[in-house]
Amino acid sequence: MHQKTHTGVKSHTCFECGKTFISANELKLHQRIHTGEKPYKCSHCDKRFNQSSNLKTHERIHTGEKPHTCDQCGKTFTYKHHLGVHMTIHTGEKPHACDQCGKSFSLKSYLAVHMRFHTGEKPYACDQCDQTFHVSSSLKKHLAVHTKEKPHTCSLCGKSFSLLQSLKSHQKLHNAVRDYMCFECGKTFISANELKLHQRIHTGEKPYKCSHCDMKFSRSSNMKSHERIHTGEKPYKCSHCDMKFSRSSNMKSHERIHTGEKPYKCSHCDMKFSRSSNMKSHERIHTGEKPYKCSHCGKRFSLSFSLKSHERIHTGEKPYKCSHCDMKFSRSSNMKSHERIHTGKKPYKCSHCDMRFSRSSNLKRHELIHSREKLHTCDQCSRSFTSITHLKLHMKIHAVKKPDHRDPCGQSFAPLPSLFTHNNHSLKSRTATSGENSDPE
């Protein structure tokens, strides 16, 4: 039997796929792939295996046994394969090169995965939706969106995660040493990579370009989310209603509308927020931090979208086009307000009466009528007004120099119509007086 391994004679053929083997036992083991037979069951869980060697290797997960030791650093591993992968850290060897881009890899399997990004092959398909993935780990991460399962819980704060790697990353936040400091703003970070990503805010570097348009991004994750605008893909569905989202973060934030959850608390006051980004933006009110700088005039902003809106003043860019006419706008909010002219939609209703408005600013101005609140006061005569527009109109009375529109009585008037009104009133008064004093015929 042993000598056959030297001669290489493979006399045992599988009738299912035609593959040949040296021994009947090897053929028998192989045929379990076709039959699905898995006679070896784990004594710790319900998993089954077609080979006893695979069972023994699996059981090390439960026992914690790590028999394979690195002779360079002493690190131990459950699988021999993992030790082999680890050893490339010490040797630096990367013998497997991509013939498309020249990138090298320590393992042939890593190269095979990398090649899928060139070929576009996505062999891992989600059985819940139509999404496909280059690697199995991406599929596993995606499946958590559908199952909502979060089996990995932080022992320090109770927060749960769908992936073990996400939990490990989170736990670093509790006891992390922030050794990496940004010299632009003084902010500190756990890793050099986090600092590098942050510094792009200051440098304006955007290395990731959308494959559908000219937009560029500082993070690859932001680019991928943006590209869903073009593809229309919305893989994340709310578990409470039928709404779908292109980003998982947007779905989670939306779901808090249903639950009322506000897990993010300001470290300076008692305000709570449903989104961490909203909390961070709010905290800049306390700190005065303005990390976003205009590259045209040097003006600084606390919010990135405020910077983007401001920069359109310099560039003249108006990316938001009305779907009903040819008008374009620099802000999406202005476009939405404008489109209500076409649709007639008035989403803002007065809480005191039945009047509705297309803009929130118009509603606020209207509600001052009910509250009788007059916030805008004239510094010339102390008259108060509910709107700044009315105050400005009033101020013209003080600003205009009175021309010499004089009545015979000697009184002067600024606008000519006021003189006419005065004359008519005087004429009526004189007529009435003369009627009273005349003798009856």
Backbone hydrogen bonds, N-H to C=O, Kabsch-Sander energy under -0.5 kcal/mol:
donor,donor_aa,acceptor,acceptor_aa,energy
4,K,1,M,-0.9
5,T,1,M,-0.5
5,T,2,H,-1.5
6,H,2,H,-0.5
6,H,3,Q,-0.8
7,T,3,Q,-2.0
8,G,4,K,-2.5
9,V,4,K,-0.6
11,S,9,V,-0.7
12,H,21,F,-2.2
13,T,11,S,-0.6
14,C,19,K,-3.0
15,F,13,T,-0.5
18,G,14,C,-2.2
21,F,12,H,-2.8
27,L,23,S,-1.7
28,K,24,A,-2.4
29,L,25,N,-2.4
30,H,26,E,-2.3
31,Q,27,L,-2.5
32,R,28,K,-0.7
32,R,29,L,-0.7
33,I,30,H,-2.1
34,H,30,H,-0.5
34,H,31,Q,-0.5
35,T,31,Q,-2.3
36,G,32,R,-1.9
40,Y,49,F,-2.2
41,K,39,P,-0.7
42,C,47,K,-2.7
49,F,40,Y,-2.6
55,L,51,Q,-1.5
56,K,52,S,-2.4
57,T,53,S,-2.0
58,H,54,N,-2.3
59,E,55,L,-2.5
60,R,56,K,-0.6
60,R,57,T,-0.8
61,I,58,H,-2.3
63,T,59,E,-2.2
64,G,60,R,-2.0
68,H,77,F,-2.0
69,T,67,P,-0.7
70,C,75,K,-3.0
74,G,70,C,-1.7
77,F,68,H,-2.4
83,L,79,Y,-1.5
84,G,80,K,-2.2
85,V,81,H,-2.0
86,H,82,H,-2.4
87,M,83,L,-2.4
88,T,84,G,-0.7
88,T,85,V,-0.8
89,I,86,H,-2.1
90,H,86,H,-0.6
90,H,87,M,-0.5
91,T,87,M,-2.1
92,G,88,T,-2.4
96,H,105,F,-2.2
97,A,95,P,-0.8
98,C,103,K,-3.0
102,G,98,C,-1.7
105,F,96,H,-2.5
111,L,107,L,-1.6
112,A,108,K,-2.3
113,V,109,S,-1.9
114,H,110,Y,-2.4
115,M,111,L,-2.5
116,R,112,A,-0.7
116,R,113,V,-0.9
117,F,114,H,-1.7
118,H,114,H,-0.6
118,H,115,M,-0.8
119,T,115,M,-2.4
120,G,116,R,-2.2
124,Y,133,F,-1.9
125,A,123,P,-0.8
126,C,131,Q,-2.7
133,F,124,Y,-2.3
139,L,135,V,-1.2
140,K,136,S,-2.4
141,K,137,S,-2.1
142,H,138,S,-2.2
143,L,139,L,-2.5
144,A,140,K,-0.9
144,A,141,K,-0.6
145,V,142,H,-2.1
146,H,142,H,-0.6
146,H,143,L,-0.6
147,T,143,L,-2.3
148,K,144,A,-2.0
152,H,161,F,-2.2
153,T,151,P,-0.7
154,C,159,K,-3.1
158,G,154,C,-1.8
161,F,152,H,-2.7
167,L,163,L,-1.6
168,K,164,L,-2.4
169,S,165,Q,-2.2
170,H,166,S,-2.2
171,Q,167,L,-2.7
172,K,168,K,-1.0
173,L,170,H,-1.8
174,H,171,Q,-0.8
175,N,171,Q,-1.0
176,A,172,K,-0.7
178,R,176,A,-0.6
179,D,177,V,-1.4
180,Y,189,F,-2.0
181,M,179,D,-0.7
182,C,187,K,-3.0
183,F,181,M,-0.5
186,G,182,C,-2.2
189,F,180,Y,-2.5
195,L,191,S,-1.8
196,K,192,A,-2.3
197,L,193,N,-2.3
198,H,194,E,-2.3
199,Q,195,L,-2.6
200,R,196,K,-0.7
200,R,197,L,-0.7
201,I,198,H,-2.2
202,H,198,H,-0.5
203,T,199,Q,-2.5
204,G,200,R,-2.0
208,Y,217,F,-2.3
209,K,207,P,-0.6
210,C,215,M,-2.9
217,F,208,Y,-2.6
223,M,219,R,-1.6
224,K,220,S,-2.4
225,S,221,S,-2.0
226,H,222,N,-2.3
227,E,223,M,-2.4
228,R,224,K,-0.7
228,R,225,S,-0.8
229,I,226,H,-2.4
230,H,226,H,-0.6
231,T,227,E,-2.0
232,G,228,R,-2.1
236,Y,245,F,-2.3
237,K,235,P,-0.7
238,C,243,M,-2.9
245,F,236,Y,-2.8
251,M,247,R,-1.6
252,K,248,S,-2.6
253,S,249,S,-2.3
254,H,250,N,-2.4
255,E,251,M,-2.6
256,R,252,K,-0.9
256,R,253,S,-0.6
257,I,254,H,-2.1
258,H,254,H,-0.6
259,T,255,E,-2.0
260,G,256,R,-2.5
264,Y,273,F,-2.2
265,K,263,P,-0.7
266,C,271,M,-2.8
273,F,264,Y,-2.8
279,M,275,R,-1.6
280,K,276,S,-2.6
281,S,277,S,-2.2
282,H,278,N,-2.3
283,E,279,M,-2.6
284,R,280,K,-0.9
284,R,281,S,-0.6
285,I,282,H,-2.2
286,H,282,H,-0.6
286,H,283,E,-0.5
287,T,283,E,-2.2
288,G,284,R,-2.3
292,Y,301,F,-2.3
293,K,291,P,-0.7
294,C,299,K,-3.2
298,G,294,C,-1.5
301,F,292,Y,-2.7
307,L,303,L,-1.5
308,K,304,S,-2.2
309,S,305,F,-2.3
310,H,306,S,-2.2
311,E,307,L,-2.8
312,R,308,K,-0.9
313,I,310,H,-2.1
314,H,310,H,-0.6
315,T,311,E,-2.3
316,G,312,R,-2.1
320,Y,329,F,-2.2
321,K,319,P,-0.7
322,C,327,M,-2.8
329,F,320,Y,-2.6
335,M,331,R,-1.6
336,K,332,S,-2.6
337,S,333,S,-2.1
338,H,334,N,-2.2
339,E,335,M,-2.6
340,R,336,K,-0.9
340,R,337,S,-0.6
341,I,338,H,-2.2
342,H,338,H,-0.6
342,H,339,E,-0.5
343,T,339,E,-2.3
344,G,340,R,-2.2
348,Y,357,F,-2.2
349,K,347,P,-0.8
350,C,355,M,-2.8
357,F,348,Y,-2.5
363,L,359,R,-1.5
364,K,360,S,-2.4
365,R,361,S,-2.0
366,H,362,N,-2.2
367,E,363,L,-2.7
368,L,364,K,-0.8
368,L,365,R,-0.6
369,I,366,H,-2.0
370,H,366,H,-0.6
371,S,367,E,-2.0
372,R,368,L,-1.5
373,E,368,L,-0.7
375,L,373,E,-0.6
376,H,385,F,-2.1
377,T,375,L,-0.7
378,C,383,R,-3.3
382,S,378,C,-1.7
385,F,376,H,-2.6
391,L,387,S,-1.6
392,K,388,I,-2.4
393,L,389,T,-2.0
394,H,390,H,-2.2
395,M,391,L,-2.5
396,K,392,K,-0.9
396,K,393,L,-0.6
397,I,394,H,-1.8
398,H,394,H,-0.6
399,A,395,M,-2.1
400,V,396,K,-2.3
405,H,403,P,-2.3
405,H,413,F,-0.6
406,R,404,D,-1.1
407,D,411,Q,-1.7
410,G,407,D,-2.9
413,F,405,H,-1.1
418,S,415,P,-1.1
419,L,415,P,-0.9
419,L,416,L,-0.8
420,F,416,L,-1.9
421,T,417,P,-2.5
422,H,418,S,-2.2
423,N,419,L,-2.8
424,N,420,F,-2.5
425,H,421,T,-2.1
426,S,422,H,-2.4
427,L,423,N,-2.8
428,K,424,N,-2.4
429,S,425,H,-1.9
430,R,426,S,-2.7
431,T,427,L,-2.7
432,A,428,K,-2.5
433,T,429,S,-2.1
434,S,430,R,-2.8
435,G,431,T,-2.1
436,E,432,A,-1.6
437,N,433,T,-1.7
438,S,434,S,-1.2
